[in-house]
C-alpha cells in the first residue's frame, strides 16, 4: 500500500528542499534486509521524484502479527 502526499509543508534539518518520509511496515520483516531496502527505496525516490538519498528518512516497522488486522481478523 502506498500513500503519497504531495506539497506537504515539511522541514528536514531546517531546510524546505524536497524530502521524503517513508514508512515501511511488514509482518516478519527481517532486520538484516533493511539496509538493502533502504538503498533501493532511496534510489527509487531519487530516480522517480528527484529526492536525493540524504533527504529521505525511512521508518521500518515489523508489527506483531496479532496487532495487524485484515478481513475481520488478525494475522
CHARMM internal coordinates of N, CA and C (Angstrom, degrees):
IC EDIT
DIST 1 N 1 CA 1.4385
DIST 1 CA 1 C 1.5166
ANGL 1 N 1 CA 1 C 108.79
DIST 1 C 2 N 1.2980
ANGL 1 CA 1 C 2 N 116.17
DIHE 1 N 1 CA 1 C 2 N 141.04
DIST 2 N 2 CA 1.4544
ANGL 1 C 2 N 2 CA 121.41
DIHE 1 CA 1 C 2 N 2 CA 179.91
DIST 2 CA 2 C 1.5196
ANGL 2 N 2 CA 2 C 109.18
DIHE 1 C 2 N 2 CA 2 C -132.98
DIST 2 C 3 N 1.3167
ANGL 2 CA 2 C 3 N 115.24
DIHE 2 N 2 CA 2 C 3 N 134.19
DIST 3 N 3 CA 1.4607
ANGL 2 C 3 N 3 CA 121.41
DIHE 2 CA 2 C 3 N 3 CA 170.33
DIST 3 CA 3 C 1.5251
ANGL 3 N 3 CA 3 C 105.61
DIHE 2 C 3 N 3 CA 3 C -120.49
DIST 3 C 4 N 1.3010
ANGL 3 CA 3 C 4 N 116.09
DIHE 3 N 3 CA 3 C 4 N 123.92
DIST 4 N 4 CA 1.4556
ANGL 3 C 4 N 4 CA 120.92
DIHE 3 CA 3 C 4 N 4 CA 179.12
DIST 4 CA 4 C 1.5125
ANGL 4 N 4 CA 4 C 107.91
DIHE 3 C 4 N 4 CA 4 C -116.40
DIST 4 C 5 N 1.3194
ANGL 4 CA 4 C 5 N 115.68
DIHE 4 N 4 CA 4 C 5 N 121.11
DIST 5 N 5 CA 1.4530
ANGL 4 C 5 N 5 CA 121.02
DIHE 4 CA 4 C 5 N 5 CA 178.12
DIST 5 CA 5 C 1.5203
ANGL 5 N 5 CA 5 C 107.47
DIHE 4 C 5 N 5 CA 5 C -115.56
DIST 5 C 6 N 1.3023
ANGL 5 CA 5 C 6 N 115.16
DIHE 5 N 5 CA 5 C 6 N 111.53
DIST 6 N 6 CA 1.4616
ANGL 5 C 6 N 6 CA 121.71
DIHE 5 CA 5 C 6 N 6 CA -178.03
DIST 6 CA 6 C 1.5227
ANGL 6 N 6 CA 6 C 109.75
DIHE 5 C 6 N 6 CA 6 C -93.42
DIST 6 C 7 N 1.3035
ANGL 6 CA 6 C 7 N 116.38
DIHE 6 N 6 CA 6 C 7 N 156.03
DIST 7 N 7 CA 1.4640
ANGL 6 C 7 N 7 CA 123.56
DIHE 6 CA 6 C 7 N 7 CA 174.95
DIST 7 CA 7 C 1.5342
ANGL 7 N 7 CA 7 C 112.66
DIHE 6 C 7 N 7 CA 7 C 61.18
DIST 7 C 8 N 1.3357
ANGL 7 CA 7 C 8 N 116.62
DIHE 7 N 7 CA 7 C 8 N 37.42
DIST 8 N 8 CA 1.4612
ANGL 7 C 8 N 8 CA 121.19
DIHE 7 CA 7 C 8 N 8 CA 176.53
DIST 8 CA 8 C 1.5255
ANGL 8 N 8 CA 8 C 108.84
DIHE 7 C 8 N 8 CA 8 C -82.91
DIST 8 C 9 N 1.3138
ANGL 8 CA 8 C 9 N 116.81
DIHE 8 N 8 CA 8 C 9 N 143.32
DIST 9 N 9 CA 1.4514
ANGL 8 C 9 N 9 CA 121.38
DIHE 8 CA 8 C 9 N 9 CA 173.52
DIST 9 CA 9 C 1.5245
ANGL 9 N 9 CA 9 C 107.90
DIHE 8 C 9 N 9 CA 9 C -80.43
DIST 9 C 10 N 1.3514
ANGL 9 CA 9 C 10 N 116.17
DIHE 9 N 9 CA 9 C 10 N 104.79
DIST 10 N 10 CA 1.4614
ANGL 9 C 10 N 10 CA 120.73
DIHE 9 CA 9 C 10 N 10 CA -178.01
DIST 10 CA 10 C 1.5256
ANGL 10 N 10 CA 10 C 110.27
DIHE 9 C 10 N 10 CA 10 C -139.35
DIST 10 C 11 N 1.3178
ANGL 10 CA 10 C 11 N 114.97
DIHE 10 N 10 CA 10 C 11 N 148.92
DIST 11 N 11 CA 1.4550
ANGL 10 C 11 N 11 CA 122.56
DIHE 10 CA 10 C 11 N 11 CA 174.15
DIST 11 CA 11 C 1.5158
ANGL 11 N 11 CA 11 C 108.75
DIHE 10 C 11 N 11 CA 11 C -120.44
DIST 11 C 12 N 1.3010
ANGL 11 CA 11 C 12 N 116.42
DIHE 11 N 11 CA 11 C 12 N 141.77
DIST 12 N 12 CA 1.4534
ANGL 11 C 12 N 12 CA 122.39
DIHE 11 CA 11 C 12 N 12 CA 174.42
DIST 12 CA 12 C 1.5210
ANGL 12 N 12 CA 12 C 105.69
DIHE 11 C 12 N 12 CA 12 C -133.63
DIST 12 C 13 N 1.3207
ANGL 12 CA 12 C 13 N 117.08
DIHE 12 N 12 CA 12 C 13 N 116.13
DIST 13 N 13 CA 1.4661
ANGL 12 C 13 N 13 CA 122.95
DIHE 12 CA 12 C 13 N 13 CA -175.91
DIST 13 CA 13 C 1.5289
ANGL 13 N 13 CA 13 C 110.75
DIHE 12 C 13 N 13 CA 13 C 57.72
DIST 13 C 14 N 1.3520
ANGL 13 CA 13 C 14 N 116.61
DIHE 13 N 13 CA 13 C 14 N 35.41
DIST 14 N 14 CA 1.4583
ANGL 13 C 14 N 14 CA 121.92
DIHE 13 CA 13 C 14 N 14 CA 178.16
DIST 14 CA 14 C 1.5120
ANGL 14 N 14 CA 14 C 114.65
DIHE 13 C 14 N 14 CA 14 C 74.91
DIST 14 C 15 N 1.3343
ANGL 14 CA 14 C 15 N 117.68
DIHE 14 N 14 CA 14 C 15 N 12.71
DIST 15 N 15 CA 1.4589
ANGL 14 C 15 N 15 CA 122.35
DIHE 14 CA 14 C 15 N 15 CA -175.77
DIST 15 CA 15 C 1.5270
ANGL 15 N 15 CA 15 C 109.60
DIHE 14 C 15 N 15 CA 15 C -121.20
DIST 15 C 16 N 1.3367
ANGL 15 CA 15 C 16 N 116.77
DIHE 15 N 15 CA 15 C 16 N 138.99
DIST 16 N 16 CA 1.4637
ANGL 15 C 16 N 16 CA 121.80
DIHE 15 CA 15 C 16 N 16 CA -179.85
DIST 16 CA 16 C 1.5319
ANGL 16 N 16 CA 16 C 113.31
DIHE 15 C 16 N 16 CA 16 C -93.97
DIST 16 C 17 N 1.3307
ANGL 16 CA 16 C 17 N 118.00
DIHE 16 N 16 CA 16 C 17 N 8.06
DIST 17 N 17 CA 1.4705
ANGL 16 C 17 N 17 CA 120.59
DIHE 16 CA 16 C 17 N 17 CA 177.43
DIST 17 CA 17 C 1.5299
ANGL 17 N 17 CA 17 C 109.08
DIHE 16 C 17 N 17 CA 17 C -57.65
DIST 17 C 18 N 1.3479
ANGL 17 CA 17 C 18 N 117.37
DIHE 17 N 17 CA 17 C 18 N 158.32
DIST 18 N 18 CA 1.4645
ANGL 17 C 18 N 18 CA 119.67
DIHE 17 CA 17 C 18 N 18 CA -178.69
DIST 18 CA 18 C 1.5307
ANGL 18 N 18 CA 18 C 112.19
DIHE 17 C 18 N 18 CA 18 C -50.42
DIST 18 C 19 N 1.3220
ANGL 18 CA 18 C 19 N 114.74
DIHE 18 N 18 CA 18 C 19 N 138.33
DIST 19 N 19 CA 1.4521
ANGL 18 C 19 N 19 CA 121.03
DIHE 18 CA 18 C 19 N 19 CA -178.90
DIST 19 CA 19 C 1.5127
ANGL 19 N 19 CA 19 C 109.49
DIHE 18 C 19 N 19 CA 19 C -148.84
DIST 19 C 20 N 1.3207
ANGL 19 CA 19 C 20 N 115.71
DIHE 19 N 19 CA 19 C 20 N 168.93
DIST 20 N 20 CA 1.4626
ANGL 19 C 20 N 20 CA 120.72
DIHE 19 CA 19 C 20 N 20 CA 176.94
DIST 20 CA 20 C 1.5160
ANGL 20 N 20 CA 20 C 108.78
DIHE 19 C 20 N 20 CA 20 C -142.61
DIST 20 C 21 N 1.3156
ANGL 20 CA 20 C 21 N 114.55
DIHE 20 N 20 CA 20 C 21 N 136.92
DIST 21 N 21 CA 1.4620
ANGL 20 C 21 N 21 CA 121.84
DIHE 20 CA 20 C 21 N 21 CA 171.44
DIST 21 CA 21 C 1.5176
ANGL 21 N 21 CA 21 C 105.68
DIHE 20 C 21 N 21 CA 21 C -116.69
DIST 21 C 22 N 1.3154
ANGL 21 CA 21 C 22 N 116.77
DIHE 21 N 21 CA 21 C 22 N 118.53
DIST 22 N 22 CA 1.4638
ANGL 21 C 22 N 22 CA 121.96
DIHE 21 CA 21 C 22 N 22 CA -177.05
DIST 22 CA 22 C 1.5225
ANGL 22 N 22 CA 22 C 109.56
DIHE 21 C 22 N 22 CA 22 C -114.46
DIST 22 C 23 N 1.3158
ANGL 22 CA 22 C 23 N 115.34
DIHE 22 N 22 CA 22 C 23 N 143.90
DIST 23 N 23 CA 1.4608
ANGL 22 C 23 N 23 CA 121.53
DIHE 22 CA 22 C 23 N 23 CA 171.67
DIST 23 CA 23 C 1.5213
ANGL 23 N 23 CA 23 C 107.11
DIHE 22 C 23 N 23 CA 23 C -121.42
DIST 23 C 24 N 1.3139
ANGL 23 CA 23 C 24 N 116.71
DIHE 23 N 23 CA 23 C 24 N 123.39
DIST 24 N 24 CA 1.4498
ANGL 23 C 24 N 24 CA 121.30
DIHE 23 CA 23 C 24 N 24 CA 176.32
DIST 24 CA 24 C 1.5243
ANGL 24 N 24 CA 24 C 107.00
DIHE 23 C 24 N 24 CA 24 C -115.87
DIST 24 C 25 N 1.3281
ANGL 24 CA 24 C 25 N 115.31
DIHE 24 N 24 CA 24 C 25 N 112.94
DIST 25 N 25 CA 1.4627
ANGL 24 C 25 N 25 CA 120.93
DIHE 24 CA 24 C 25 N 25 CA 178.68
DIST 25 CA 25 C 1.5127
ANGL 25 N 25 CA 25 C 107.92
DIHE 24 C 25 N 25 CA 25 C -113.98
DIST 25 C 26 N 1.3262
ANGL 25 CA 25 C 26 N 116.17
DIHE 25 N 25 CA 25 C 26 N 129.84
DIST 26 N 26 CA 1.4520
ANGL 25 C 26 N 26 CA 120.25
DIHE 25 CA 25 C 26 N 26 CA -177.98
DIST 26 CA 26 C 1.5207
ANGL 26 N 26 CA 26 C 109.20
DIHE 25 C 26 N 26 CA 26 C -149.61
DIST 26 C 27 N 1.3331
ANGL 26 CA 26 C 27 N 115.94
DIHE 26 N 26 CA 26 C 27 N 130.59
DIST 27 N 27 CA 1.4516
ANGL 26 C 27 N 27 CA 120.17
DIHE 26 CA 26 C 27 N 27 CA 176.21
DIST 27 CA 27 C 1.5188
ANGL 27 N 27 CA 27 C 108.80
DIHE 26 C 27 N 27 CA 27 C -66.43
DIST 27 C 28 N 1.3153
ANGL 27 CA 27 C 28 N 116.20
DIHE 27 N 27 CA 27 C 28 N 126.92
DIST 28 N 28 CA 1.4606
ANGL 27 C 28 N 28 CA 120.31
DIHE 27 CA 27 C 28 N 28 CA 178.50
DIST 28 CA 28 C 1.5202
ANGL 28 N 28 CA 28 C 114.46
DIHE 27 C 28 N 28 CA 28 C 71.37
DIST 28 C 29 N 1.3118
ANGL 28 CA 28 C 29 N 117.50
DIHE 28 N 28 CA 28 C 29 N 27.01
DIST 29 N 29 CA 1.4669
ANGL 28 C 29 N 29 CA 121.11
DIHE 28 CA 28 C 29 N 29 CA -179.78
DIST 29 CA 29 C 1.5258
ANGL 29 N 29 CA 29 C 110.34
DIHE 28 C 29 N 29 CA 29 C -61.89
DIST 29 C 30 N 1.3282
ANGL 29 CA 29 C 30 N 118.57
DIHE 29 N 29 CA 29 C 30 N 117.34
DIST 30 N 30 CA 1.4666
ANGL 29 C 30 N 30 CA 120.43
DIHE 29 CA 29 C 30 N 30 CA 177.52
DIST 30 CA 30 C 1.5381
ANGL 30 N 30 CA 30 C 110.16
DIHE 29 C 30 N 30 CA 30 C -71.51
DIST 30 C 31 N 1.3210
ANGL 30 CA 30 C 31 N 115.92
DIHE 30 N 30 CA 30 C 31 N 123.72
DIST 31 N 31 CA 1.4620
ANGL 30 C 31 N 31 CA 120.43
DIHE 30 CA 30 C 31 N 31 CA -177.52
DIST 31 CA 31 C 1.5194
ANGL 31 N 31 CA 31 C 112.48
DIHE 30 C 31 N 31 CA 31 C -58.91
DIST 31 C 32 N 1.3252
ANGL 31 CA 31 C 32 N 117.18
DIHE 31 N 31 CA 31 C 32 N -31.47
DIST 32 N 32 CA 1.4686
ANGL 31 C 32 N 32 CA 119.43
DIHE 31 CA 31 C 32 N 32 CA -178.15
DIST 32 CA 32 C 1.5234
ANGL 32 N 32 CA 32 C 112.40
DIHE 31 C 32 N 32 CA 32 C -69.34
DIST 32 C 33 N 1.3320
ANGL 32 CA 32 C 33 N 117.71
DIHE 32 N 32 CA 32 C 33 N -12.86
DIST 33 N 33 CA 1.4653
ANGL 32 C 33 N 33 CA 121.00
DIHE 32 CA 32 C 33 N 33 CA 178.71
DIST 33 CA 33 C 1.5263
ANGL 33 N 33 CA 33 C 112.85
DIHE 32 C 33 N 33 CA 33 C -90.71
DIST 33 C 34 N 1.3269
ANGL 33 CA 33 C 34 N 118.36
DIHE 33 N 33 CA 33 C 34 N -11.45
DIST 34 N 34 CA 1.4633
ANGL 33 C 34 N 34 CA 119.31
DIHE 33 CA 33 C 34 N 34 CA -175.59
DIST 34 CA 34 C 1.5322
ANGL 34 N 34 CA 34 C 114.03
DIHE 33 C 34 N 34 CA 34 C -64.32
DIST 34 C 35 N 1.3394
ANGL 34 CA 34 C 35 N 120.92
DIHE 34 N 34 CA 34 C 35 N -35.17
DIST 35 N 35 CA 1.4720
ANGL 34 C 35 N 35 CA 118.22
DIHE 34 CA 34 C 35 N 35 CA 176.75
DIST 35 CA 35 C 1.5363
ANGL 35 N 35 CA 35 C 112.48
DIHE 34 C 35 N 35 CA 35 C -61.06
DIST 35 C 36 N 1.3180
ANGL 35 CA 35 C 36 N 117.58
DIHE 35 N 35 CA 35 C 36 N -43.36
DIST 36 N 36 CA 1.4636
ANGL 35 C 36 N 36 CA 120.67
DIHE 35 CA 35 C 36 N 36 CA 178.91
DIST 36 CA 36 C 1.5214
ANGL 36 N 36 CA 36 C 111.76
DIHE 35 C 36 N 36 CA 36 C -67.25
DIST 36 C 37 N 1.3290
ANGL 36 CA 36 C 37 N 116.38
DIHE 36 N 36 CA 36 C 37 N -40.33
DIST 37 N 37 CA 1.4635
ANGL 36 C 37 N 37 CA 119.97
DIHE 36 CA 36 C 37 N 37 CA 176.88
DIST 37 CA 37 C 1.5193
ANGL 37 N 37 CA 37 C 110.67
DIHE 36 C 37 N 37 CA 37 C -63.05
DIST 37 C 38 N 1.3262
ANGL 37 CA 37 C 38 N 116.45
DIHE 37 N 37 CA 37 C 38 N -40.27
DIST 38 N 38 CA 1.4566
ANGL 37 C 38 N 38 CA 120.63
DIHE 37 CA 37 C 38 N 38 CA 178.31
DIST 38 CA 38 C 1.5259
ANGL 38 N 38 CA 38 C 110.97
DIHE 37 C 38 N 38 CA 38 C -60.88
DIST 38 C 39 N 1.3309
ANGL 38 CA 38 C 39 N 116.57
DIHE 38 N 38 CA 38 C 39 N -45.78
DIST 39 N 39 CA 1.4696
ANGL 38 C 39 N 39 CA 120.79
DIHE 38 CA 38 C 39 N 39 CA 178.94
DIST 39 CA 39 C 1.5257
ANGL 39 N 39 CA 39 C 110.65
DIHE 38 C 39 N 39 CA 39 C -61.52
DIST 39 C 40 N 1.3372
ANGL 39 CA 39 C 40 N 116.84
DIHE 39 N 39 CA 39 C 40 N -45.33
DIST 40 N 40 CA 1.4644
ANGL 39 C 40 N 40 CA 120.75
DIHE 39 CA 39 C 40 N 40 CA -179.36
DIST 40 CA 40 C 1.5275
ANGL 40 N 40 CA 40 C 111.90
DIHE 39 C 40 N 40 CA 40 C -63.92
DIST 40 C 41 N 1.3239
ANGL 40 CA 40 C 41 N 116.31
DIHE 40 N 40 CA 40 C 41 N -44.36
DIST 41 N 41 CA 1.4624
ANGL 40 C 41 N 41 CA 119.77
DIHE 40 CA 40 C 41 N 41 CA -179.34
DIST 41 CA 41 C 1.5339
ANGL 41 N 41 CA 41 C 111.38
DIHE 40 C 41 N 41 CA 41 C -66.66
DIST 41 C 42 N 1.3208
ANGL 41 CA 41 C 42 N 116.61
DIHE 41 N 41 CA 41 C 42 N -39.08
DIST 42 N 42 CA 1.4693
ANGL 41 C 42 N 42 CA 119.21
DIHE 41 CA 41 C 42 N 42 CA 178.10
DIST 42 CA 42 C 1.5307
ANGL 42 N 42 CA 42 C 110.40
DIHE 41 C 42 N 42 CA 42 C -65.38
DIST 42 C 43 N 1.3218
ANGL 42 CA 42 C 43 N 117.15
DIHE 42 N 42 CA 42 C 43 N -40.93
DIST 43 N 43 CA 1.4609
ANGL 42 C 43 N 43 CA 120.50
DIHE 42 CA 42 C 43 N 43 CA 177.03
DIST 43 CA 43 C 1.5284
ANGL 43 N 43 CA 43 C 110.14
DIHE 42 C 43 N 43 CA 43 C -60.87
DIST 43 C 44 N 1.3297
ANGL 43 CA 43 C 44 N 116.60
DIHE 43 N 43 CA 43 C 44 N -45.74
DIST 44 N 44 CA 1.4643
ANGL 43 C 44 N 44 CA 121.25
DIHE 43 CA 43 C 44 N 44 CA 179.59
DIST 44 CA 44 C 1.5249
ANGL 44 N 44 CA 44 C 111.08
DIHE 43 C 44 N 44 CA 44 C -60.17
DIST 44 C 45 N 1.3238
ANGL 44 CA 44 C 45 N 117.44
DIHE 44 N 44 CA 44 C 45 N -46.11
DIST 45 N 45 CA 1.4671
ANGL 44 C 45 N 45 CA 120.66
DIHE 44 CA 44 C 45 N 45 CA -177.76
DIST 45 CA 45 C 1.5243
ANGL 45 N 45 CA 45 C 111.08
DIHE 44 C 45 N 45 CA 45 C -63.51
DIST 45 C 46 N 1.3340
ANGL 45 CA 45 C 46 N 116.74
DIHE 45 N 45 CA 45 C 46 N -36.13
DIST 46 N 46 CA 1.4629
ANGL 45 C 46 N 46 CA 119.22
DIHE 45 CA 45 C 46 N 46 CA 178.67
DIST 46 CA 46 C 1.5324
ANGL 46 N 46 CA 46 C 110.62
DIHE 45 C 46 N 46 CA 46 C -73.50
DIST 46 C 47 N 1.3270
ANGL 46 CA 46 C 47 N 117.54
DIHE 46 N 46 CA 46 C 47 N -45.47
DIST 47 N 47 CA 1.4612
ANGL 46 C 47 N 47 CA 121.13
DIHE 46 CA 46 C 47 N 47 CA -177.40
DIST 47 CA 47 C 1.5269
ANGL 47 N 47 CA 47 C 112.10
DIHE 46 C 47 N 47 CA 47 C -66.92
DIST 47 C 48 N 1.3080
ANGL 47 CA 47 C 48 N 117.29
DIHE 47 N 47 CA 47 C 48 N -40.18
DIST 48 N 48 CA 1.4692
ANGL 47 C 48 N 48 CA 121.23
DIHE 47 CA 47 C 48 N 48 CA -173.76
DIST 48 CA 48 C 1.5250
ANGL 48 N 48 CA 48 C 112.95
DIHE 47 C 48 N 48 CA 48 C -89.42
DIST 48 C 49 N 1.3377
ANGL 48 CA 48 C 49 N 116.91
DIHE 48 N 48 CA 48 C 49 N -37.71
DIST 49 N 49 CA 1.4544
ANGL 48 C 49 N 49 CA 120.23
DIHE 48 CA 48 C 49 N 49 CA -172.72
DIST 49 CA 49 C 1.5313
ANGL 49 N 49 CA 49 C 114.46
DIHE 48 C 49 N 49 CA 49 C -119.85
DIST 49 C 50 N 1.3222
ANGL 49 CA 49 C 50 N 117.53
DIHE 49 N 49 CA 49 C 50 N -3.72
DIST 50 N 50 CA 1.4574
ANGL 49 C 50 N 50 CA 120.58
DIHE 49 CA 49 C 50 N 50 CA 178.38
DIST 50 CA 50 C 1.5171
ANGL 50 N 50 CA 50 C 114.09
DIHE 49 C 50 N 50 CA 50 C 74.87
DIST 50 C 51 N 1.3373
ANGL 50 CA 50 C 51 N 117.42
DIHE 50 N 50 CA 50 C 51 N 18.14
DIST 51 N 51 CA 1.4655
ANGL 50 C 51 N 51 CA 120.43
DIHE 50 CA 50 C 51 N 51 CA 178.64
DIST 51 CA 51 C 1.5268
ANGL 51 N 51 CA 51 C 107.80
DIHE 50 C 51 N 51 CA 51 C -92.31
DIST 51 C 52 N 1.3381
ANGL 51 CA 51 C 52 N 118.16
DIHE 51 N 51 CA 51 C 52 N 117.00
DIST 52 N 52 CA 1.4611
ANGL 51 C 52 N 52 CA 120.01
DIHE 51 CA 51 C 52 N 52 CA -177.85
DIST 52 CA 52 C 1.5326
ANGL 52 N 52 CA 52 C 111.32
DIHE 51 C 52 N 52 CA 52 C -67.39
DIST 52 C 53 N 1.3318
ANGL 52 CA 52 C 53 N 116.90
DIHE 52 N 52 CA 52 C 53 N 150.59
DIST 53 N 53 CA 1.4686
ANGL 52 C 53 N 53 CA 120.74
DIHE 52 CA 52 C 53 N 53 CA -177.03
DIST 53 CA 53 C 1.5261
ANGL 53 N 53 CA 53 C 114.30
DIHE 52 C 53 N 53 CA 53 C -53.41
DIST 53 C 54 N 1.3183
ANGL 53 CA 53 C 54 N 117.01
DIHE 53 N 53 CA 53 C 54 N -34.35
DIST 54 N 54 CA 1.4661
ANGL 53 C 54 N 54 CA 118.69
DIHE 53 CA 53 C 54 N 54 CA -179.39
DIST 54 CA 54 C 1.5246
ANGL 54 N 54 CA 54 C 112.57
DIHE 53 C 54 N 54 CA 54 C -72.51
DIST 54 C 55 N 1.3438
ANGL 54 CA 54 C 55 N 117.38
DIHE 54 N 54 CA 54 C 55 N -3.58
DIST 55 N 55 CA 1.4669
ANGL 54 C 55 N 55 CA 122.59
DIHE 54 CA 54 C 55 N 55 CA 177.24
DIST 55 CA 55 C 1.5339
ANGL 55 N 55 CA 55 C 111.21
DIHE 54 C 55 N 55 CA 55 C -112.82
DIST 55 C 56 N 1.3334
ANGL 55 CA 55 C 56 N 116.18
DIHE 55 N 55 CA 55 C 56 N 16.59
DIST 56 N 56 CA 1.4689
ANGL 55 C 56 N 56 CA 121.76
DIHE 55 CA 55 C 56 N 56 CA 179.26
DIST 56 CA 56 C 1.5247
ANGL 56 N 56 CA 56 C 108.45
DIHE 55 C 56 N 56 CA 56 C -114.68
DIST 56 C 57 N 1.3101
ANGL 56 CA 56 C 57 N 115.62
DIHE 56 N 56 CA 56 C 57 N 127.32
DIST 57 N 57 CA 1.4601
ANGL 56 C 57 N 57 CA 122.12
DIHE 56 CA 56 C 57 N 57 CA 177.25
DIST 57 CA 57 C 1.5242
ANGL 57 N 57 CA 57 C 106.85
DIHE 56 C 57 N 57 CA 57 C -118.38
DIST 57 C 58 N 1.3313
ANGL 57 CA 57 C 58 N 117.78
DIHE 57 N 57 CA 57 C 58 N 130.25
DIST 58 N 58 CA 1.4651
ANGL 57 C 58 N 58 CA 121.84
DIHE 57 CA 57 C 58 N 58 CA -176.14
DIST 58 CA 58 C 1.5233
ANGL 58 N 58 CA 58 C 109.52
DIHE 57 C 58 N 58 CA 58 C -124.37
DIST 58 C 59 N 1.3232
ANGL 58 CA 58 C 59 N 115.09
DIHE 58 N 58 CA 58 C 59 N 129.83
DIST 59 N 59 CA 1.4675
ANGL 58 C 59 N 59 CA 121.15
DIHE 58 CA 58 C 59 N 59 CA 173.62
DIST 59 CA 59 C 1.5270
ANGL 59 N 59 CA 59 C 108.23
DIHE 58 C 59 N 59 CA 59 C -106.57
DIST 59 C 60 N 1.3277
ANGL 59 CA 59 C 60 N 116.48
DIHE 59 N 59 CA 59 C 60 N 116.94
DIST 60 N 60 CA 1.4602
ANGL 59 C 60 N 60 CA 122.11
DIHE 59 CA 59 C 60 N 60 CA 176.86
DIST 60 CA 60 C 1.5287
ANGL 60 N 60 CA 60 C 108.83
DIHE 59 C 60 N 60 CA 60 C -96.50
DIST 60 C 61 N 1.3252
ANGL 60 CA 60 C 61 N 115.87
DIHE 60 N 60 CA 60 C 61 N 134.49
DIST 61 N 61 CA 1.4604
ANGL 60 C 61 N 61 CA 120.92
DIHE 60 CA 60 C 61 N 61 CA 179.10
DIST 61 CA 61 C 1.5155
ANGL 61 N 61 CA 61 C 109.46
DIHE 60 C 61 N 61 CA 61 C -138.53
DIST 61 C 62 N 1.3199
ANGL 61 CA 61 C 62 N 115.42
DIHE 61 N 61 CA 61 C 62 N 137.30
DIST 62 N 62 CA 1.4617
ANGL 61 C 62 N 62 CA 121.65
DIHE 61 CA 61 C 62 N 62 CA 174.26
DIST 62 CA 62 C 1.5304
ANGL 62 N 62 CA 62 C 107.08
DIHE 61 C 62 N 62 CA 62 C -122.49
DIST 62 C 63 N 1.3460
ANGL 62 CA 62 C 63 N 116.19
DIHE 62 N 62 CA 62 C 63 N 87.40
DIST 63 N 63 CA 1.4644
ANGL 62 C 63 N 63 CA 118.14
DIHE 62 CA 62 C 63 N 63 CA -176.50
DIST 63 CA 63 C 1.5274
ANGL 63 N 63 CA 63 C 111.58
DIHE 62 C 63 N 63 CA 63 C -69.23
DIST 63 C 64 N 1.3221
ANGL 63 CA 63 C 64 N 116.45
DIHE 63 N 63 CA 63 C 64 N 150.31
DIST 64 N 64 CA 1.4635
ANGL 63 C 64 N 64 CA 118.49
DIHE 63 CA 63 C 64 N 64 CA 173.56
DIST 64 CA 64 C 1.5318
ANGL 64 N 64 CA 64 C 109.65
DIHE 63 C 64 N 64 CA 64 C -60.63
DIST 64 C 65 N 1.3063
ANGL 64 CA 64 C 65 N 116.98
DIHE 64 N 64 CA 64 C 65 N 143.82
DIST 65 N 65 CA 1.4585
ANGL 64 C 65 N 65 CA 121.70
DIHE 64 CA 64 C 65 N 65 CA -175.77
DIST 65 CA 65 C 1.5200
ANGL 65 N 65 CA 65 C 112.83
DIHE 64 C 65 N 65 CA 65 C -56.40
DIST 65 C 66 N 1.3237
ANGL 65 CA 65 C 66 N 117.75
DIHE 65 N 65 CA 65 C 66 N -35.13
DIST 66 N 66 CA 1.4639
ANGL 65 C 66 N 66 CA 119.69
DIHE 65 CA 65 C 66 N 66 CA -178.42
DIST 66 CA 66 C 1.5329
ANGL 66 N 66 CA 66 C 112.89
DIHE 65 C 66 N 66 CA 66 C -74.00
DIST 66 C 67 N 1.3214
ANGL 66 CA 66 C 67 N 117.10
DIHE 66 N 66 CA 66 C 67 N -8.55
DIST 67 N 67 CA 1.4662
ANGL 66 C 67 N 67 CA 121.30
DIHE 66 CA 66 C 67 N 67 CA 177.63
DIST 67 CA 67 C 1.5263
ANGL 67 N 67 CA 67 C 112.51
DIHE 66 C 67 N 67 CA 67 C -103.80
DIST 67 C 68 N 1.3211
ANGL 67 CA 67 C 68 N 117.10
DIHE 67 N 67 CA 67 C 68 N 13.71
DIST 68 N 68 CA 1.4555
ANGL 67 C 68 N 68 CA 122.04
DIHE 67 CA 67 C 68 N 68 CA 179.13
DIST 68 CA 68 C 1.5243
ANGL 68 N 68 CA 68 C 107.64
DIHE 67 C 68 N 68 CA 68 C -126.08
DIST 68 C 69 N 1.3268
ANGL 68 CA 68 C 69 N 116.37
DIHE 68 N 68 CA 68 C 69 N 111.02
DIST 69 N 69 CA 1.4526
ANGL 68 C 69 N 69 CA 120.45
DIHE 68 CA 68 C 69 N 69 CA -175.05
DIST 69 CA 69 C 1.5178
ANGL 69 N 69 CA 69 C 113.61
DIHE 68 C 69 N 69 CA 69 C -99.85
DIST 69 C 70 N 1.3245
ANGL 69 CA 69 C 70 N 115.22
DIHE 69 N 69 CA 69 C 70 N 152.80
DIST 70 N 70 CA 1.4675
ANGL 69 C 70 N 70 CA 122.83
DIHE 69 CA 69 C 70 N 70 CA 175.72
DIST 70 CA 70 C 1.5078
ANGL 70 N 70 CA 70 C 108.85
DIHE 69 C 70 N 70 CA 70 C -163.20
DIST 70 C 71 N 1.2945
ANGL 70 CA 70 C 71 N 116.83
DIHE 70 N 70 CA 70 C 71 N 139.22
DIST 71 N 71 CA 1.4663
ANGL 70 C 71 N 71 CA 123.64
DIHE 70 CA 70 C 71 N 71 CA 171.61
DIST 71 CA 71 C 1.5339
ANGL 71 N 71 CA 71 C 112.18
DIHE 70 C 71 N 71 CA 71 C 55.42
DIST 71 C 72 N 1.3217
ANGL 71 CA 71 C 72 N 116.22
DIHE 71 N 71 CA 71 C 72 N 40.04
DIST 72 N 72 CA 1.4540
ANGL 71 C 72 N 72 CA 120.54
DIHE 71 CA 71 C 72 N 72 CA 177.14
DIST 72 CA 72 C 1.5190
ANGL 72 N 72 CA 72 C 115.57
DIHE 71 C 72 N 72 CA 72 C 80.35
DIST 72 C 73 N 1.3208
ANGL 72 CA 72 C 73 N 116.52
DIHE 72 N 72 CA 72 C 73 N 7.35
DIST 73 N 73 CA 1.4636
ANGL 72 C 73 N 73 CA 119.88
DIHE 72 CA 72 C 73 N 73 CA 179.58
DIST 73 CA 73 C 1.5153
ANGL 73 N 73 CA 73 C 110.50
DIHE 72 C 73 N 73 CA 73 C -143.61
DIST 73 C 74 N 1.3031
ANGL 73 CA 73 C 74 N 116.19
DIHE 73 N 73 CA 73 C 74 N -163.24
DIST 74 N 74 CA 1.4562
ANGL 73 C 74 N 74 CA 121.40
DIHE 73 CA 73 C 74 N 74 CA 175.82
DIST 74 CA 74 C 1.5258
ANGL 74 N 74 CA 74 C 108.28
DIHE 73 C 74 N 74 CA 74 C -127.13
DIST 74 C 75 N 1.3016
ANGL 74 CA 74 C 75 N 114.98
DIHE 74 N 74 CA 74 C 75 N 172.15
DIST 75 N 75 CA 1.4564
ANGL 74 C 75 N 75 CA 120.11
DIHE 74 CA 74 C 75 N 75 CA -179.84
DIST 75 CA 75 C 1.5139
ANGL 75 N 75 CA 75 C 110.10
DIHE 74 C 75 N 75 CA 75 C -90.25
END
COOR INIT
IC SEED 1 N 1 CA 1 C
IC BUILD
